[in-house]
Amino acid sequence: MSRRPAVAVTGLGVRCAAGATPAALWESLVECRPATSLHAFDDEGTVVGPASAMTGFDPTGYLSPKEVRRTDRSVQMAVCAAADAVEDAGGIHVPPGRRAVVTGTGYGGVTSQENGIGHPDVLYAPRLMHNAGAYWISAGLRVTGPSLTISTACASGTHAVGEAMQMIRAGCADVVVAGGHESPLTPTTALAFGRAGAMVTECEDPAAASRPFDVGRRGFVLAEGAAFLVLERLDLARARGARIHAVLTGYGRNSDAHHLTAPHPDGAGARACMEQALADAGTTAGAVTHVNAHGTGTELNDLAEARAIAALFGPAAVPVTAPKSVTGHGLGAAGALEAVITALSVREGLAPPTASLTRLDPRCAIDVVTAGPRKISDGPVVSNSFAFGGHNACLVFDSPHA
C-alpha cells in the first residue's frame, strides 16, 4: 500500500472581532485583549448579553455590490478569509480539478433568514443555504474538484479542516481551502442561547465575560467570524518553495451518543476523539506539547473537557489554552479559527494565554496558561472541538521541521 501524503498548512486567513488578519488575531491573543462588547440583543433592541462582533467589516474589495446583495454576512466573511488564505499561500498552483473546498457552518444564513422573515425576496433562499459559502469560494477560486459543506454545530469548522486533510490523503485533491464561517448575532439566536443558559447574559465587565475553566464562568460569549486554511500536499508545497506554517498530521472524530446538548460527564467521547487523532498522527499523548481547548466557559463542557485532558495526558501535565476567552464562541466557525490559532502556535512556538481566568475551577485538574504566552517546544499540538449533538473533532498539528 502506498504511503499517504503529508499535508502542509500553507495559507491562513481570518475575519473576526479579535483580528481581521492572522497577525492581528495573534497579537490580541498573546496580549490577552478580549474582543467583546455589549452587542447581543433581543427583537426589541434590548441588550441581552455581551457578544464579539466585527466592526467596520467591508467585503466590497472581494465581492461586487451585486454579489454582496446576494450573500449572507457570514458568507461574505468566508469569501474574504478564504481569499486571504490563498494569497498567504502564494496562490493555488494545481489545475482546477485538483482543487477542493470544504466549509463548515452551524447556522448558515441565519442573519438573512431573520432579516427576511415575512418579506422574502427572490434571493432569500440562496442566502440561507448552508452550502452558499462553499459555492462562492469555489466559484471565485475556479474549483472544479469537490466542494462540500459540513454542519456539526460547534465542531463544523474542525470537521471541515479534518475532512479536507483526508481528501488530500486519499488523492481526491492536491490543494484544499478549508474552514468555517458564522454570523449568528441575531435577536432570535441570542435569546435562544441566553434562555438555554449557555450564553452569558449578565456581566459587569464585557471584556471579562468569557472565562473558560474559571470558577466564576457564566457561559460563552456569542461571536461571529470566519477562518480558512490552505492545505496542500507537503511535497508539492516544498517543491514550489512555499512558506509552511505547520503540518497537519492527525484527525479524530466521533460522537458521544449521550445527550443532545450536554457532553458525557466524564469526557469519555472527548478523550477517545483525542486518542484517535493522536493515533492517526502516529504519535502519543506523552509527545504532545500543548492543547488548544474547546473551552466554551460553560460548566458542563469545561468540566467534561478538563476531565478528558487530565485522564489522557495526566493532571496538569500539558499546557492548555482557551482562545474563546479572547475571540468569543463563533459556533461553526470556532474550530477553524482555533485551527488557525493552533497553526500559529506551532509556528511561533508559543501557547497563548487564557484571558480573564482569575481562579481555576478546582474540579479542572489541568494546567491552563494565564498571564502571558508560554514557550512550547517542537512537538504535536492538539486542537479540540466538542459540539451540541455530541459531535467531537480533534486535529493534530506539528512543525514542518519535526
N, C-alpha and C positions, 0 to 999 in steps of 0.2 A: 504494500500500500504506500502511495506517495506521501511524502511529508506535507502537512498542511502549511500554507504560507503564513508567515508572521505579519502582523498588522500594525502599521505605524499611524500615529496621530500627527498629521502634517499641517492642519489648519484649525483655528479656533475663532469663533465669533459669538458675541453675546449682545443682548439688549435687555437691560433690567434697571431697576431704580438704583442699584448699587454700582452700576457702571455700564456705559454704552460700548466699552471695549474690554477685552480681557485684561489689559494693563490697568484700566481704571477700576475694574472689579477687584483685581488682586490688591490694589492699594487700599480699597475700602476694607478688605478682609484683614490684611496684616495690621492695619491701623485701628481695627475694631470700630468702624463707623457704620452703624446700622442705618439702612435707608428706609426709615419708617416715618409716616406722618398720619394724622387723623384724616382718613380718607374713606374708609368703608362706610357706606350709608344705606339707609332704607329708602323705600319708594316715595317717602315724603321729604327726602333730603336731610333726614336727621342722621348724624354720625352714630354708627353702632359699634365702631371699634377702629383700631389702627390698621393701616394697610401699607403695602410697599408698592407705590405707583410711580411709573416712569413719567417724569415731566419733560416737556419740550421735545417729545418724540415726533419726528417728521420723516415719513417714508418716501417723500417725493423725489429724493435723489436715487431711489431704487425702483420705484413704480411710477407710472404715468398717472395724471389725475383721473383718467378713466379707470385704470387698474385699482387705484385707491378706492374709488366708489364701489368696485366690485368685490372688495375683500374686507374681512373682519380685521379688527385691530390686532388680534393675535397672529393672524397670517401675515400681516404687514411686518410685524416684529420678526417673524420667522424668515421671511424673504431677506430682510436686512441682515440678520445674524448669519444666515447661510451664505449670502454673498460675501460678507466679510471673512467668513471662514475660508471660502475658496480663494479669495485674494491673499489671505495669510498663507495659504498653501502654495502660492505661486501659480495658481490656475490648476486646471484638470488636463492631464496630458494623455488621456486614453480616448478611444473612439466613443461616441455617444452610447453605443450598445453595451459598452463595458463599464458604464457609469450607472449608479443607482442612488436612490433617495429613500430614506426611512425616517418618517416623522412620528412623534408621539404627542398626543394631547388628550387630556381627560374630559374636557367640556366643549371642544370645538368652537364654533362661532357663537358662544353664549352672549357676548355683548350685542352682536347683531340680532340675535334671537329676541333678546329683551327689548331692544330698541324698536323692533319691527312688529311686536305683538299688537294686533288689532289693525295694523295698516301695512301689511307686507307688500313690497314692490316686486318687480319682475326678477330682481337679483337676490331676493330674500333667501330662497332655498340654496343657491350656490354658496352664499356667505356662511350658511350654517354647517356645511359639510365638514366632518372631522378630517376628511382627506383633502380639503382645499389647500392646506399648506403644502402637502406633497405635490399637488398639481402645479402650483405656482412656482415652486422651486425647480421642479423637473422641467417645466416649460422654459424657465429662464436660463437653465444650465444645459439645455438640449439633451436631457437624459432620456434615452430610449430603452434603457435596461429597466430592471424592476423599480417600481415606485409604490411604496407601501405606507400605511398608517397604522399605528398601534395605539389602542386606548385601554390602558390598565390603570386608570386613576393616577395616583402619585408615583407609580413606577413606570409610566408610559415612556418618559424620556430615556430612562436607563434601559428598558427593553429595546427601544429603537436603536440605541448605540450597540447593544449586545447582538441583536439580530443582524445589524449591519456587518459586524465583525464576522458572523457566521457566513454571511453571503460571500465575503472575500475568501474565507477558508474553503468554502465549497466550490469556488471557482465560478460563481454566478456573476461576479463583478470584480473589477480591479480597484475602483475608487468608489466610495460611498459617502455621501453627505448625509449625516445622521444627527438627530437632535429632537428637541421638544419645544412646544410653544403653548402659551396660555395667557388669556386676558380675562380673568374672572371677576373683576371689580365692579360687579353689578349689584343693585339692591337685593334681588332675589338670592343670589349666591351668598352675599354677606349675611343676610338674615338666616338663610338655611344653616350655614356653618355656625353662626352665633347661637341659634336656638338649639343646635345639636350639642353645644358645649365644647366644640372642637376649636373654635376661634376665640382669640382674646377680644372681649367686648368692653372691658373697663381697665384703665391703667392711668396712673398719674404721669408717667413719662413714656410717650410713644416709642422713643428710641430704645428703651429697655423692655419693650413689650414681649419680644421673642426671646425666651430664656430656656433653651433646651437643657435638660438634666438639672436645672435649678430647683431647689425645694419649693420656691415660690412661683413656679411657672403656672400659667393660666390657659395655655393653648397656643395655637400657631397664629402668625400674622399673615393674612392673605396677601399674595403678591402676584404681579404679572411679569411677563418677560419671555425671552426665547434664547436658546443656546444651541449651537451646532458645531459639530466636529467634522473635519475631513479625515476619513480613514482610507488608508492606501496600503497596498501590498508593500511590505518593507523593502523587498528587493528593488521594486520599481522606484520607490522614494529615494533610496540610496543611489541608484543608477543615475537619477537626474539631479543629484546633489541637493535634495530638499532639506530644509531645516526640520528636524523631527523633535517635537515637543516631548513625546513619550511613546511607549509601545503598549498597545492593549493586548494583554496576554490571557485573560481569563474572563469567563462569563458564567453566572449561575442564575437559574430561575426556577421557582417552584411556587406552590400555593399552600397556605395554612389549612384550607378547608375547615375552618373553625368557626368564624363569625363574619358577618357582612362588613362590619366596621371596626371590630376590635381584633388585635393580633392575639396569637396564642400567648397566654400569660407568661410562660417560661421561655418564650422566644425560640421554640423548637424549630419552626419553619425558617426563621431568620438565620439561625445557626447552620441549618442544613444547606441553606442557599449560599452562605459564605463558604462552607466546606466544598460545595460543588464548584464554585468559582475558582477556589484555590487549586482544586484537583485539575480543573480544566487548564489552569495556568502552569501546571506541573510544578507547584511549589507547596509549601506547608505553612501552617499558622505561625510557626517559630521564625520564619523568614520575614514576616510582614513588619514593615517599619511604621505604618500609620494607617488609621481607619478614618475615612470620611463618613461620619454617621448620617443616617436619615434624620435623626434628631429634630422632631417637629415641635417639641415643647408641650406635647400633650402627655398626660400622666401614663396612660396605658402603653402608648408607643415607646416613650422613653424607657420605661421600666423593662418592657419586653426586649428592646434592642440592647440595653445595658446588660441584661442577663445573658443574652446570646453572645455578646462580645466577651464578657467575663468568662463564660463557660468555654468558649473556643480558644481564646488567647491566654486566659488566666487573669485573675483580678488585677486591675491596674497595670497590665503587662505591656500595653501598646498605647501610644498617644492617640487620642481621639479628638476630632474637632467636629463642630456642628455649624456649618455655614448659614443655616437658616436663621441663626441669631443675627446675621447681618443682612441677608437677602430677603428674608421672609420666605413663605412657602408658596412657590409657583405652581403647585399641583402637578399637572402633566409635564410642565417644563422643568420642574425641580431636579429630577435625576440627570437630565442633560446638562443643566447649569452646574451641577456638582461634579459631573464627569469632566467638564472644562476645568473646574477648580482643582480636581484631583490631578489632571494632567499638568497643570501649573505647579502644583505641589511637588510632583516628581521632577519637573524641570528645574525648579528653584531650590529643591532640597529643603523645603520648609513646610511645616504643618501650621496653617493659620490658626490664630486663637479663636475661642468661642466667646463672643461678646455677651455682656450683661449677666454672666454667671457669678453670683456673689456667694452662694452656698450650695455646694453639690448635694443633691438628694442622697442621703446616706444609704439608700437602697440601691444606688447605682455604683457598683464596685468597678469603676473604670477611671482611667487617667485622662481627664478632659483638659485639653490645652487651654490655658487662660493667660491673661495679662499681655502676652506678646507672642510672636511666632516662635516655634521651636524647631531647631535644626534636626533634620532626619537624614539618616544615611541612605545610600542607594539600596534599593530593595523593593519588593512588591508593596503596593498601596491599594487598599480596598475601598470602594465606594458603594454605599448601601442605599437601597430604596425599598420601602415596605409600605404597601398601599391598602386602602379600602378594597374589600373583596378578597383579602388575603393574598394579593399578588406580591411576590417577593422577587427582587432582581439585584444582583451584585456584579460589579465589574472589578477587574484587577488590572492595574497599570504598573509599568516598570520603566526604568531608564533604558534608553536605546543603547547605552553602553554596558548594560548588565550582561 
